[in-house]
Amino acid sequence: MRPINRPIRWGILGTGAIAAAFATALRQVTDATLFAVGSRSQTSADDFAQTHDVGRAFASYAELAADPDVDVVYIASPHTAHFEHTMLCLGAGKHVLCEKPFALNSTQTEQMVALAKHNGLFLMEAMWMRFIPLIIELRRRVDAGEIGQVRMIQADFGFRAPRNPHSRLFNPELAGGALLDLGIYPLAFSALLLGAPTEITSLANIGTTGVDEQSAYVLKHEGGELSVLASALRTQTSMSAWVYGTDGRIHLPKQFWRAKEMVLYRNEMEPESIHLPYAGNGYQFEAQEVVDCLRDGKTESEIMPLRDSESLMGTMDTIRRQWGLTYPNETE
Ligand SMILES: NC(=O)c1ccc[n+]([C@@H]2O[C@H](COP(=O)([O-])OP(=O)(O)OC[C@H]3O[C@@H](n4cnc5c(N)ncnc54)[C@H](OP(=O)(O)O)[C@@H]3O)[C@@H](O)[C@H]2O)c1
């Protein structure tokens, strides 16, 4: 792929909650402009364009994908549409940053990756946690052996949402449930430090709307390391993470996926508090990575490579198979 030697022109597909947050974050990104938005309706596109100062507002996703002046499209539609919309944009020659979960399953993920490779285009899952400064620092310190060898990870992401059967979170038609929305974060956190699991055991509490309202996952890794993880839509959890090593441990006490602080406990030493605050909502870091990759002519991020998205999706496929949970109209 040829490097792009001018500010990168972004298009946003969808006008919901995360699209708005991403548009706000883009203002903090160097060498990037929010150029166009696409919606299923002209009114939503126009409203979004006015609020976020976007020059072009399209009444269909196809028109956004066809705009020859857009370099990269951020896919901000519900999980069930990630595959279709990523394929649409890659097919139209656009680079793509697609929200998590990357797709519904491995079959879809493989097709997305294959099309990006075939067309020589950049593709990345919007796993923004990986680009948060504190998470990068955590990884650096773990790699430097500051807590010895990692032996166990604990992480959870749960909150109590009202059980609205029509909301994205609870609606099986939109692939609702805790796993794909929230469980993906502790699973991605574990994968970041320990890689893919070799064994997976999980349990889910399937609620009245037919999706997992809470679920727990125990993973075993190649060297016998364990990850003890959970997510929930109807239970507030600590949202924290622990990384336990042979010579110490690290605690991310609050919202580990977007953390600004952690505490490092090393055997026989005073605990060390590490603070890496940032301004804004935190989505600017993943967006900056995409921009930097495009300006360098890279088709993949080294921090969030496609093989890691494929692996994460494989883990979630296995977990859902253990529960017998499929979504209506899910294509395999
Ligand atoms: N990274 C994060 O922190 C984070 C946070 C929240 C959500 N997400 C992810 O982002 C995605 C969107 O979440 P969201 O909270 O922004 O959802 P949302 O507020 O419901 O917005 C989704 C948007 O997608 C478009 N859309 C296309 N097909 C749709 C359909 N069949 N039903 C409803 N909307 C449809 C709509 O835009 P138009 O009406 O303009 O077409 C809608 O506004 C999800 O996959 C979620 O996992 C990520």
The ligand as a MOL file (V3000), in Angstrom:
LIG
                    3D

  0  0  0     0  0            999 V3000
M  V30 BEGIN CTAB
M  V30 COUNTS 48 52 0 0 0
M  V30 BEGIN ATOM
M  V30 1 N -15.3010 0.9900 21.7850 0
M  V30 2 C -16.2130 1.2710 22.6890 0
M  V30 3 O -15.9560 1.7460 23.7860 0
M  V30 4 C -17.6360 1.0470 22.3320 0
M  V30 5 C -18.6270 1.6570 23.0900 0
M  V30 6 C -19.9290 1.4920 22.6830 0
M  V30 7 C -20.2210 0.6970 21.5900 0
M  V30 8 N -19.2150 0.1060 20.8920 0 CHG=1
M  V30 9 C -19.5260 -0.7220 19.7260 0
M  V30 10 O -20.0140 0.1180 18.7020 0
M  V30 11 C -21.1020 -0.4880 18.0350 0
M  V30 12 C -22.2740 0.4880 18.0560 0
M  V30 13 O -22.6460 0.7360 19.3740 0
M  V30 14 P -23.4740 2.0460 19.8140 0
M  V30 15 O -23.5650 2.0080 21.2880 0
M  V30 16 O -22.9370 3.2610 19.1710 0 CHG=-1
M  V30 17 O -24.9070 1.6990 19.2030 0
M  V30 18 P -26.0890 2.6840 18.8390 0
M  V30 19 O -26.0250 3.9240 19.6830 0
M  V30 20 O -27.3100 1.8680 18.8450 0
M  V30 21 O -25.7560 3.1430 17.3510 0
M  V30 22 C -25.6120 2.2450 16.2920 0
M  V30 23 C -25.7990 2.9790 14.9780 0
M  V30 24 O -25.6580 2.0300 13.9420 0
M  V30 25 C -26.5240 2.3370 12.8750 0
M  V30 26 N -27.2920 1.1240 12.5200 0
M  V30 27 C -27.1430 0.4090 11.3880 0
M  V30 28 N -27.9520 -0.6340 11.3630 0
M  V30 29 C -28.6650 -0.5850 12.5040 0
M  V30 30 C -29.6850 -1.4040 13.0560 0
M  V30 31 N -30.1540 -2.4890 12.4130 0
M  V30 32 N -30.2010 -1.0710 14.2530 0
M  V30 33 C -29.7430 0.0110 14.9140 0
M  V30 34 N -28.7590 0.8130 14.4470 0
M  V30 35 C -28.2360 0.5230 13.2410 0
M  V30 36 C -27.3920 3.4880 13.3230 0
M  V30 37 O -26.9340 4.6570 12.6560 0
M  V30 38 P -27.8320 5.3610 11.5080 0
M  V30 39 O -29.2240 5.4220 12.0820 0
M  V30 40 O -27.1990 6.6700 11.3470 0
M  V30 41 O -27.7500 4.5110 10.2940 0
M  V30 42 C -27.1630 3.6070 14.8130 0
M  V30 43 O -27.1890 4.9300 15.2640 0
M  V30 44 C -21.3540 -1.8250 18.7230 0
M  V30 45 O -20.8310 -2.8820 17.9570 0
M  V30 46 C -20.6020 -1.7260 20.0500 0
M  V30 47 O -20.0070 -2.9430 20.4660 0
M  V30 48 C -17.9460 0.2740 21.2390 0
M  V30 END ATOM
M  V30 BEGIN BOND
M  V30 1 1 1 2
M  V30 2 2 2 3
M  V30 3 1 2 4
M  V30 4 1 4 5
M  V30 5 2 4 48
M  V30 6 2 5 6
M  V30 7 1 6 7
M  V30 8 2 7 8
M  V30 9 1 8 9
M  V30 10 1 8 48
M  V30 11 1 9 10
M  V30 12 1 9 46
M  V30 13 1 10 11
M  V30 14 1 11 12
M  V30 15 1 11 44
M  V30 16 1 12 13
M  V30 17 1 13 14
M  V30 18 2 14 15
M  V30 19 1 14 16
M  V30 20 1 14 17
M  V30 21 1 17 18
M  V30 22 2 18 19
M  V30 23 1 18 20
M  V30 24 1 18 21
M  V30 25 1 21 22
M  V30 26 1 22 23
M  V30 27 1 23 24
M  V30 28 1 23 42
M  V30 29 1 24 25
M  V30 30 1 25 26
M  V30 31 1 25 36
M  V30 32 1 26 27
M  V30 33 1 26 35
M  V30 34 2 27 28
M  V30 35 1 28 29
M  V30 36 1 29 30
M  V30 37 2 29 35
M  V30 38 1 30 31
M  V30 39 2 30 32
M  V30 40 1 32 33
M  V30 41 2 33 34
M  V30 42 1 34 35
M  V30 43 1 36 37
M  V30 44 1 36 42
M  V30 45 1 37 38
M  V30 46 2 38 39
M  V30 47 1 38 40
M  V30 48 1 38 41
M  V30 49 1 42 43
M  V30 50 1 44 45
M  V30 51 1 44 46
M  V30 52 1 46 47
M  V30 END BOND
M  V30 END CTAB
M  END
